[in-house]
Amino acid sequence: MKVLFVLTSHDQLGDTGKKTGFWVEEFASPYYTLLDEGVDITLATPKGGAAPIDPSSDTPSASTAATERFKADTDAQEKIKNTKLLTNINASDYDAVFYPGGHGPLWDLAQDSDSIRLIESFNEQGKPIAFVCHAPAALKAVKASDGSALVNGKKVTGFSNSEEKAVQLTTVVPFLVEDMLQSHGGIYSKGTDWQAYALQDGNLITGQNPASSELVAHKLLALLK
């Protein structure tokens, strides 16, 4: 089994002067869940090279068993520093695609033409497409084969408005994930803030927040098997 992980290349948190990127837990937990089942994982970003880690996700308070494992895993760290260029990736070479979150995807993956093309290709091939937390932002401009928004009529979740308000970034982000999914016809629902909640609708899997990353990975693994 071969799974593509697509991470953000964006590291600026709007005009705040602060850094962002991908959320370590949302990468690490799915990465090891799949890796331990023998899945071959490739990492790619819009710019290639090093994928930026959100500093807020690399703190003691955000630490989990998976993030600690990542910190001790030189092989995984090398992969993060040397991601492949997204434009060179072909969906036919993989069995599924997974997008970790962090605020970065709101700026680049939401409008990246290579990412949009890839998700549409995976979907048309009937392969699993999975997203967690802010990563459903990457679905903003993605179309289904009939030209409608891919999320239209689909049960979806993602980082909630209430969670964005709690981290005080509602006015910093270019758009709110919950609002975007609903405006594109998604049937949005959420669980309790900061608790694991994930949905599957056909080949589309979405998770609400960092706590949902492992649940998304297990749903993805079940589809692959």
Backbone bond lengths (Angstrom), bond angles and torsions (degrees), N, CA, C in turn:
res aa  C-N    CA-C-N  psi(-1)  N-CA   C-N-CA  omega(-1)  CA-C   N-CA-C  phi
1 M - - - 1.463 - - 1.520 110.37 -
2 K 1.313 115.40 131.29 1.461 120.76 179.39 1.528 109.70 -119.80
3 V 1.336 115.66 125.28 1.464 120.99 -179.51 1.523 109.99 -123.31
4 L 1.322 115.26 134.11 1.454 122.10 176.59 1.521 109.45 -94.32
5 F 1.329 116.36 128.67 1.468 121.72 171.19 1.524 107.23 -102.89
6 V 1.326 117.03 125.84 1.467 121.41 177.08 1.525 108.74 -109.40
7 L 1.332 115.78 119.13 1.463 121.95 -179.47 1.519 110.46 -113.03
8 T 1.318 115.51 161.15 1.458 122.09 178.64 1.530 111.48 -73.24
9 S 1.324 115.55 154.43 1.472 122.03 169.79 1.523 110.84 -107.35
10 H 1.334 116.47 -2.07 1.473 121.00 -172.10 1.527 111.02 -88.78
11 D 1.332 116.45 130.63 1.468 118.91 -175.13 1.536 114.69 -125.48
12 Q 1.330 118.00 9.59 1.470 120.74 -179.97 1.523 110.43 -108.82
13 L 1.332 117.40 127.24 1.459 122.09 -179.05 1.529 109.58 -87.38
14 G 1.322 114.94 78.52 1.463 120.81 -178.83 1.514 111.57 58.42
15 D 1.320 116.32 -133.35 1.467 121.93 -179.52 1.524 111.98 -102.92
16 T 1.323 117.15 19.09 1.466 120.88 -175.09 1.523 113.32 -78.79
17 G 1.344 116.04 -17.69 1.458 119.59 -174.95 1.519 111.84 82.29
18 K 1.332 116.41 -1.07 1.464 121.19 179.21 1.520 110.31 -95.10
19 K 1.327 114.93 161.33 1.455 120.71 -178.89 1.532 111.47 -93.03
20 T 1.328 115.74 153.35 1.456 122.13 171.19 1.526 107.73 -139.77
21 G 1.307 117.46 -161.52 1.463 121.93 -176.68 1.507 108.91 153.99
22 F 1.347 116.60 -142.15 1.462 119.24 176.01 1.529 109.05 -98.50
23 W 1.333 115.71 155.87 1.463 122.27 -177.67 1.519 108.56 -89.91
24 V 1.318 116.83 120.85 1.472 121.46 -171.44 1.534 112.91 -54.48
25 E 1.323 117.60 -47.88 1.458 120.86 -178.41 1.526 111.73 -58.89
26 E 1.316 116.67 -37.86 1.464 121.22 -177.19 1.526 112.17 -72.43
27 F 1.310 116.33 -18.75 1.466 121.00 169.97 1.523 110.65 -89.27
28 A 1.321 116.25 -51.68 1.466 121.45 -169.26 1.528 113.68 -64.41
29 S 1.316 117.37 -46.11 1.463 119.80 -176.97 1.533 112.04 -62.87
30 P 1.339 119.50 -50.66 1.454 119.61 175.95 1.536 112.91 -64.26
31 Y 1.320 115.78 -37.21 1.464 120.11 -179.91 1.527 110.83 -57.39
32 Y 1.316 116.72 -49.72 1.470 119.60 -177.52 1.523 112.57 -76.51
33 T 1.324 117.29 -31.60 1.466 120.37 175.77 1.522 109.97 -59.24
34 L 1.332 116.40 -43.55 1.460 121.22 -179.77 1.527 112.13 -78.31
35 L 1.326 116.26 -42.89 1.467 121.26 -178.66 1.530 111.09 -58.45
36 D 1.319 115.97 -41.98 1.466 120.38 -178.20 1.525 112.82 -68.83
37 E 1.338 115.76 -12.68 1.468 120.41 175.80 1.530 111.20 -100.31
38 G 1.337 115.69 11.48 1.458 120.03 175.30 1.517 115.18 86.13
39 V 1.327 116.90 11.75 1.460 120.33 -179.62 1.529 110.56 -74.58
40 D 1.321 116.41 136.76 1.457 123.44 176.55 1.531 107.45 -88.34
41 I 1.337 117.50 117.57 1.463 121.78 -172.79 1.524 111.57 -112.08
42 T 1.322 115.16 130.35 1.464 122.59 175.41 1.527 108.48 -114.32
43 L 1.329 116.85 137.89 1.461 121.33 178.61 1.523 110.24 -108.19
44 A 1.329 115.83 136.92 1.461 120.54 178.14 1.521 110.10 -141.11
45 T 1.333 115.49 152.63 1.468 123.22 177.71 1.530 109.01 -140.01
46 P 1.338 117.98 161.13 1.466 119.81 178.17 1.529 113.93 -56.62
47 K 1.331 116.67 -37.60 1.470 120.08 -177.05 1.526 113.85 -99.17
48 G 1.334 117.16 -8.61 1.456 119.88 -174.88 1.524 110.26 70.35
49 G 1.324 116.40 175.44 1.461 119.52 179.04 1.515 111.93 73.58
50 A 1.333 116.80 -147.83 1.457 121.89 -173.38 1.530 112.14 -71.92
51 A 1.328 115.60 130.72 1.460 121.33 173.71 1.529 108.03 -90.26
52 P 1.326 118.47 127.93 1.464 120.85 -176.40 1.532 112.92 -73.38
53 I 1.301 116.21 133.26 1.464 122.21 176.19 1.522 109.25 -90.77
54 D 1.314 116.93 131.99 1.457 120.69 175.35 1.527 108.40 -67.43
55 P 1.339 118.45 119.77 1.469 120.89 -178.11 1.532 113.28 -56.84
56 S 1.329 116.65 -31.19 1.462 120.34 -179.26 1.527 112.38 -67.24
57 S 1.325 115.95 -20.90 1.464 119.78 -179.25 1.522 112.01 -91.19
58 D 1.329 115.54 -7.31 1.463 120.87 -177.64 1.527 109.88 -109.91
59 T 1.335 114.87 52.79 1.464 121.99 -177.48 1.525 109.25 -128.91
60 P 1.328 117.73 160.81 1.470 120.40 178.35 1.525 113.55 -56.08
61 S 1.328 117.12 -36.75 1.466 119.88 -177.70 1.527 112.48 -70.32
62 A 1.338 116.42 -24.07 1.462 120.78 179.71 1.530 111.99 -97.19
63 S 1.320 116.25 2.95 1.464 121.55 -175.31 1.532 112.25 -71.03
64 T 1.336 115.21 139.02 1.468 122.28 173.47 1.529 107.35 -135.71
65 A 1.307 116.54 174.43 1.470 119.92 177.67 1.525 110.62 -58.17
66 A 1.334 116.01 -37.82 1.466 120.25 -178.77 1.527 111.79 -69.20
67 T 1.344 117.21 -40.31 1.470 118.96 -179.74 1.526 110.93 -69.11
68 E 1.322 116.37 -34.68 1.466 119.78 176.92 1.526 110.67 -67.17
69 R 1.314 115.84 -38.15 1.470 120.02 176.98 1.528 110.27 -63.60
70 F 1.340 116.08 -40.09 1.460 120.57 179.02 1.525 111.30 -62.71
71 K 1.334 116.24 -40.97 1.465 120.47 -179.16 1.528 112.29 -62.46
72 A 1.322 116.54 -25.29 1.461 121.06 -179.12 1.525 112.25 -99.13
73 D 1.338 116.56 1.05 1.464 122.00 -173.28 1.533 109.89 -104.60
74 T 1.307 116.62 94.94 1.469 120.00 -177.65 1.527 112.47 -65.50
75 D 1.323 116.44 -31.43 1.466 120.16 179.02 1.529 110.86 -64.50
76 A 1.341 116.42 -46.73 1.465 120.65 178.93 1.524 110.99 -64.87
77 Q 1.325 116.74 -38.51 1.459 120.43 179.38 1.530 111.38 -65.08
78 E 1.310 116.15 -36.74 1.467 120.02 177.08 1.524 110.71 -65.86
79 K 1.330 116.22 -38.09 1.470 120.10 177.60 1.526 110.76 -62.63
80 I 1.329 116.21 -40.25 1.469 120.87 179.25 1.529 110.79 -65.40
81 K 1.321 116.13 -35.08 1.471 120.06 -179.69 1.526 112.82 -78.17
82 N 1.323 116.39 -14.78 1.472 120.02 -174.23 1.527 112.09 -134.38
83 T 1.332 116.29 53.45 1.461 119.45 -179.89 1.530 110.97 -69.84
84 K 1.310 114.93 155.56 1.464 120.41 178.48 1.527 110.28 -79.53
85 L 1.313 115.69 158.42 1.456 122.14 179.63 1.525 109.51 -79.21
86 L 1.320 116.04 124.48 1.463 121.72 -173.41 1.530 113.11 -57.43
87 T 1.309 116.59 -35.44 1.464 119.78 -177.43 1.530 112.69 -64.47
88 N 1.336 116.62 -20.47 1.474 120.93 -179.73 1.526 113.31 -91.59
89 I 1.321 117.29 0.72 1.462 121.89 -175.09 1.524 111.14 -90.45
90 N 1.334 115.61 138.14 1.466 122.35 178.41 1.522 108.95 -117.68
91 A 1.312 116.63 125.71 1.467 121.16 -177.77 1.528 112.31 -59.53
92 S 1.318 117.24 -28.90 1.467 121.20 -177.89 1.523 112.57 -64.35
93 D 1.338 117.09 -18.37 1.464 121.23 -177.91 1.529 112.84 -84.90
94 Y 1.348 117.56 -3.08 1.465 120.95 -173.72 1.531 111.37 -132.08
95 D 1.323 114.81 157.78 1.464 120.87 -179.48 1.524 112.41 -92.86
96 A 1.324 117.17 -18.10 1.466 121.81 -178.70 1.520 109.23 -166.02
97 V 1.337 115.52 166.63 1.459 120.36 175.52 1.528 108.59 -132.74
98 F 1.335 115.08 142.81 1.467 121.21 178.98 1.521 109.54 -131.75
99 Y 1.331 115.76 136.01 1.465 123.06 179.39 1.526 110.62 -115.50
100 P 1.338 119.00 109.91 1.467 120.91 170.31 1.532 109.25 -71.27
101 G 1.336 115.65 157.37 1.462 119.34 -179.72 1.514 113.76 -96.10
102 G 1.318 115.81 -138.85 1.453 122.56 -162.44 1.516 105.41 101.95
103 H 1.314 118.08 162.18 1.470 119.79 -176.44 1.530 113.36 -73.39
104 G 1.329 117.49 -20.67 1.458 121.01 -177.40 1.520 115.36 -49.57
105 P 1.356 118.98 -46.93 1.462 120.65 -176.82 1.523 114.94 -57.16
106 L 1.338 117.19 -23.94 1.467 119.67 179.20 1.522 111.81 -61.02
107 W 1.329 115.81 -29.39 1.460 120.14 -178.06 1.531 112.82 -93.42
108 D 1.334 118.22 -44.54 1.474 116.46 -175.19 1.525 114.71 -101.65
109 L 1.318 118.55 -52.40 1.462 120.26 -173.72 1.528 112.86 -67.90
110 A 1.319 116.71 -24.37 1.463 120.33 179.53 1.521 112.26 -62.51
111 Q 1.335 116.18 -25.71 1.464 119.08 -176.87 1.532 113.14 -129.89
112 D 1.322 116.63 10.88 1.468 119.78 -178.10 1.534 110.46 -76.71
113 S 1.327 116.38 120.68 1.471 120.88 -174.54 1.519 112.72 -63.97
114 D 1.330 117.29 -34.57 1.468 120.02 178.83 1.530 111.33 -68.51
115 S 1.318 115.35 -40.02 1.460 120.16 177.79 1.526 110.64 -64.86
116 I 1.325 115.83 -45.33 1.468 120.97 179.39 1.529 110.26 -59.01
117 R 1.316 115.88 -46.03 1.468 121.16 179.70 1.527 111.00 -60.65
118 L 1.332 115.95 -43.52 1.460 120.63 -178.69 1.529 112.26 -63.62
119 I 1.326 116.28 -47.38 1.462 119.31 -179.46 1.521 110.14 -61.47
120 E 1.325 116.35 -42.25 1.467 119.88 178.60 1.522 110.98 -63.06
121 S 1.328 117.40 -37.97 1.465 121.19 178.31 1.524 111.80 -67.04
122 F 1.333 116.66 -46.30 1.468 120.43 177.00 1.524 110.37 -58.16
123 N 1.327 116.07 -43.56 1.460 120.64 -178.33 1.522 111.48 -64.99
124 E 1.336 116.71 -44.37 1.460 120.97 -179.74 1.525 111.52 -64.14
125 Q 1.341 115.65 -28.56 1.467 120.30 177.99 1.533 111.87 -85.78
126 G 1.332 116.46 0.86 1.456 120.88 177.51 1.516 114.52 72.07
127 K 1.324 115.93 21.65 1.468 120.78 -177.96 1.535 110.69 -91.49
128 P 1.340 117.38 153.47 1.464 120.27 179.36 1.528 112.39 -61.79
129 I 1.327 115.24 136.72 1.457 122.44 174.37 1.528 107.04 -127.64
130 A 1.333 116.70 121.16 1.466 120.83 -171.04 1.520 111.47 -128.56
131 F 1.333 115.77 142.95 1.458 122.62 -174.84 1.523 108.83 -143.89
132 V 1.339 116.92 146.64 1.457 118.93 177.50 1.528 111.33 -135.53
133 C 1.326 115.75 141.89 1.459 124.61 173.68 1.534 112.86 64.72
134 H 1.331 119.23 -109.31 1.462 121.95 178.06 1.529 112.20 -85.30
135 A 1.310 118.01 -11.15 1.463 120.68 -176.15 1.534 114.44 -62.97
136 P 1.348 120.35 -28.06 1.470 117.58 174.59 1.525 113.19 -57.68
137 A 1.334 117.09 -11.78 1.469 120.80 172.81 1.522 110.55 -55.44
138 A 1.325 116.57 -29.79 1.466 121.56 -179.44 1.529 112.33 -66.53
139 L 1.338 117.00 -12.48 1.465 121.37 179.70 1.533 112.60 -89.08
140 K 1.328 116.89 -2.78 1.469 122.59 -172.66 1.529 113.54 -51.91
141 A 1.323 117.54 -44.36 1.466 120.60 -176.28 1.525 112.79 -111.35
142 V 1.326 116.77 11.60 1.473 120.80 -176.76 1.530 110.21 -81.42
143 K 1.328 115.17 134.70 1.460 120.98 -178.69 1.535 111.16 -109.98
144 A 1.317 114.95 151.31 1.464 120.89 169.87 1.527 107.49 -81.98
145 S 1.320 117.07 172.92 1.467 120.61 -175.43 1.532 112.41 -63.25
146 D 1.351 117.71 -22.16 1.473 120.50 179.46 1.527 112.76 -88.55
147 G 1.342 116.61 3.08 1.455 120.82 176.98 1.514 114.74 92.12
148 S 1.330 117.14 -7.25 1.462 120.21 177.48 1.522 109.60 -81.75
149 A 1.325 116.65 166.25 1.468 119.94 176.01 1.516 109.24 -60.58
150 L 1.312 116.93 136.20 1.460 120.53 -176.70 1.526 112.07 -58.44
151 V 1.334 116.86 -35.78 1.470 119.54 -177.13 1.528 112.47 -81.15
152 N 1.329 117.87 -7.70 1.461 121.08 -177.34 1.528 111.35 -58.06
153 G 1.332 116.22 120.54 1.457 120.60 178.99 1.511 114.73 79.31
154 K 1.328 117.01 3.81 1.470 121.56 -178.85 1.535 110.39 -99.67
155 K 1.323 115.43 144.58 1.465 120.42 173.90 1.526 107.95 -75.56
156 V 1.313 116.46 120.95 1.469 121.47 -175.35 1.531 111.03 -139.05
157 T 1.325 114.41 159.31 1.450 121.45 170.10 1.524 108.21 -141.42
158 G 1.301 116.69 178.04 1.455 122.74 -178.97 1.521 106.98 171.35
159 F 1.315 116.30 178.44 1.471 120.65 -177.96 1.523 109.61 -52.59
160 S 1.319 116.18 124.06 1.462 121.11 -172.47 1.526 112.12 -81.77
161 N 1.341 115.07 158.94 1.466 120.19 176.19 1.521 111.24 -58.79
162 S 1.335 116.26 -38.17 1.467 119.91 -178.32 1.527 111.64 -68.28
163 E 1.336 116.57 -33.90 1.468 120.09 177.31 1.530 110.54 -72.10
164 E 1.336 116.62 -38.80 1.475 120.10 177.41 1.525 110.12 -64.34
165 K 1.324 115.82 -38.68 1.463 120.18 177.27 1.530 110.66 -64.57
166 A 1.327 116.42 -38.25 1.466 121.38 -178.91 1.530 112.12 -63.83
167 V 1.351 116.58 -33.81 1.474 119.62 178.69 1.533 111.10 -91.70
168 Q 1.341 116.11 5.53 1.467 123.66 172.86 1.526 113.40 59.58
169 L 1.341 115.46 40.78 1.464 119.27 179.12 1.532 112.81 -121.42
170 T 1.320 116.01 13.17 1.468 120.54 -178.39 1.527 112.30 -55.97
171 T 1.327 117.07 -38.69 1.467 120.40 -177.51 1.526 112.87 -92.09
172 V 1.333 116.50 -1.91 1.466 121.01 -179.52 1.532 111.10 -94.81
173 V 1.315 116.90 -41.09 1.467 121.42 -175.63 1.530 111.06 -70.84
174 P 1.335 117.24 150.60 1.469 120.43 -179.59 1.525 112.98 -68.05
175 F 1.326 117.61 -26.02 1.466 122.04 174.60 1.522 108.61 -162.63
176 L 1.325 115.65 162.63 1.457 121.79 178.56 1.525 109.28 -95.89
177 V 1.314 116.56 130.91 1.463 121.28 -175.45 1.532 111.58 -58.26
178 E 1.318 116.12 -47.18 1.471 119.93 -179.41 1.526 110.90 -57.69
179 D 1.336 116.70 -48.36 1.465 120.77 -179.20 1.525 111.56 -62.42
180 M 1.320 116.83 -42.50 1.468 120.57 -178.94 1.521 111.16 -62.26
181 L 1.338 116.57 -46.91 1.461 120.00 -178.72 1.529 111.16 -60.37
182 Q 1.330 116.30 -41.08 1.463 120.27 179.52 1.526 111.51 -68.57
183 S 1.332 116.92 -40.46 1.469 120.21 -177.99 1.524 111.83 -68.14
184 H 1.333 116.33 -20.87 1.462 120.72 177.72 1.529 112.11 -96.35
185 G 1.327 115.99 13.13 1.461 119.74 174.43 1.509 115.53 91.11
186 G 1.331 116.94 4.90 1.456 119.85 178.87 1.521 111.22 -69.90
187 I 1.322 115.98 143.42 1.471 120.74 176.13 1.521 106.20 -89.88
188 Y 1.337 114.76 87.64 1.461 120.77 -172.00 1.525 111.76 -82.42
189 S 1.326 115.32 137.49 1.462 120.99 169.83 1.520 107.80 -144.26
190 K 1.330 115.56 164.41 1.459 119.54 -178.55 1.522 109.63 -146.38
191 G 1.326 114.42 161.31 1.449 120.47 173.58 1.514 108.85 -98.74
192 T 1.311 116.35 -163.72 1.458 121.29 175.69 1.524 109.40 -64.25
193 D 1.329 116.72 141.06 1.466 119.85 178.89 1.521 111.05 -52.09
194 W 1.314 115.03 134.61 1.471 124.93 174.23 1.535 114.36 71.48
195 Q 1.344 117.12 6.31 1.463 120.40 176.75 1.524 109.67 -105.59
196 A 1.320 116.71 154.76 1.464 121.42 -177.22 1.530 111.55 -62.53
197 Y 1.330 115.35 129.39 1.461 121.65 177.83 1.526 107.95 -156.39
198 A 1.313 116.60 122.77 1.468 120.89 -179.63 1.521 109.73 -143.28
199 L 1.313 115.37 150.40 1.459 122.08 -178.82 1.521 110.78 -128.08
200 Q 1.322 115.06 148.62 1.461 120.87 172.14 1.514 108.55 -126.31
201 D 1.321 115.77 129.66 1.463 121.27 175.05 1.523 106.48 -132.43
202 G 1.318 116.10 101.45 1.456 120.27 -174.27 1.520 109.73 66.11
203 N 1.325 116.70 -124.58 1.466 120.58 -179.78 1.530 112.98 -92.30
204 L 1.345 116.76 1.05 1.468 122.02 -177.81 1.530 110.40 -96.74
205 I 1.333 115.60 124.83 1.463 122.06 178.49 1.526 108.40 -121.91
206 T 1.335 116.39 130.94 1.464 120.35 177.53 1.523 110.01 -134.14
207 G 1.343 115.67 143.78 1.456 121.81 178.02 1.519 109.62 -123.30
208 Q 1.329 116.74 150.95 1.461 121.26 -170.13 1.519 115.59 -79.17
209 N 1.321 118.31 -38.46 1.470 121.31 -167.51 1.528 110.05 -158.56
210 P 1.330 118.85 179.28 1.468 119.60 -178.67 1.531 114.27 -54.40
211 A 1.324 116.49 -35.71 1.464 120.16 -179.41 1.528 112.62 -65.90
212 S 1.333 116.06 -15.81 1.463 121.27 -176.69 1.523 113.51 -90.95
213 S 1.334 117.21 -4.37 1.465 120.17 -171.42 1.527 113.22 -61.74
214 E 1.312 117.17 -42.11 1.470 119.66 -179.55 1.525 111.00 -68.39
215 L 1.317 116.74 -38.45 1.466 121.24 178.42 1.527 110.91 -62.60
216 V 1.325 116.27 -41.75 1.466 120.79 176.20 1.524 110.17 -61.06
217 A 1.334 116.56 -43.48 1.464 121.15 -179.88 1.526 111.65 -61.65
218 H 1.325 117.35 -40.49 1.468 120.42 179.29 1.527 111.52 -67.95
219 K 1.331 116.78 -36.96 1.460 120.23 176.49 1.526 110.74 -66.03
220 L 1.334 115.98 -39.02 1.459 121.36 177.44 1.520 110.23 -64.93
221 L 1.320 116.89 -44.78 1.460 121.77 179.37 1.519 111.47 -60.77
222 A 1.323 115.99 -39.70 1.467 120.39 179.40 1.535 111.01 -63.73
223 L 1.329 116.86 -37.94 1.474 120.49 177.69 1.528 111.01 -68.91
224 L 1.309 116.75 -37.01 1.465 120.76 -179.15 1.530 111.46 -67.83
225 K 1.329 115.53 -32.00 1.474 119.35 -177.72 1.529 110.66 -83.79
